Amino acid sequence: MMKPESERGGSSSMREAKYRGMRLRKWGKWVSEIWMPNSRERFWLGSYDSPEQAARAFDAAALRLRGHAAKFNFPDQHLTFLVQLLFLHPRYKLLRLAMLTRFLMRLAMLTWFLTS
């Protein structure tokens, strides 16, 4: 005999993982993990309080492992990850400097054009 939904621990929609790369533990924590490309290994991404946090951890890992070919939980926000990677990673210091210089030159030209 099946237990009523209230005795099973809440609604099934709350307990089901609706995002990629995550699952719900018995004690209520959401965990995130990703399968390594061309391997049978899983990479642990951590435990989270909400499914959205776990899904974002998966998206960040998928971007690092698979690049643009990755399937994201939040596809419209994966460009944000690219921007964060560009501005936070120390390898891209010269590129950041070049982008800042170009922006300042355009701003100076626009200021000159508006004041002339």
C-alpha positions, 0 to 999 in steps of 0.5 A: 500500500502506498503512503499518502504524499504528506507521509512520503516527505512532501510533494514529488516535484520538490524532491525531483531534480529538474536540472542536469547534474544534481540530485537530492540526498535523503537529508535534504541537501542537493548535491552536484556532480559531473561526468568526466568526458570520455571517462567513467569517472564522476567529479564531485562539485559539492553539496548545496542548499537549493537546487539552483545553486547545485545547477549553477555549479554544474553549469560552471563545471560543464563550461570548463570541461566541455566549452560551448558544446556543453548542455547547460541548465541555464543556457541564457546565462552561460555567457556570464560564466565566460565573462567571469572567467575572462575577468577573474583568471590571471592568464587574461591580464593582457587581454583585460588591459587591451579591452580597457584601453580600447574602451577608454579610447572610445569613451575619449572619442565620444566625449570629444565628439559631444563637446565639439 
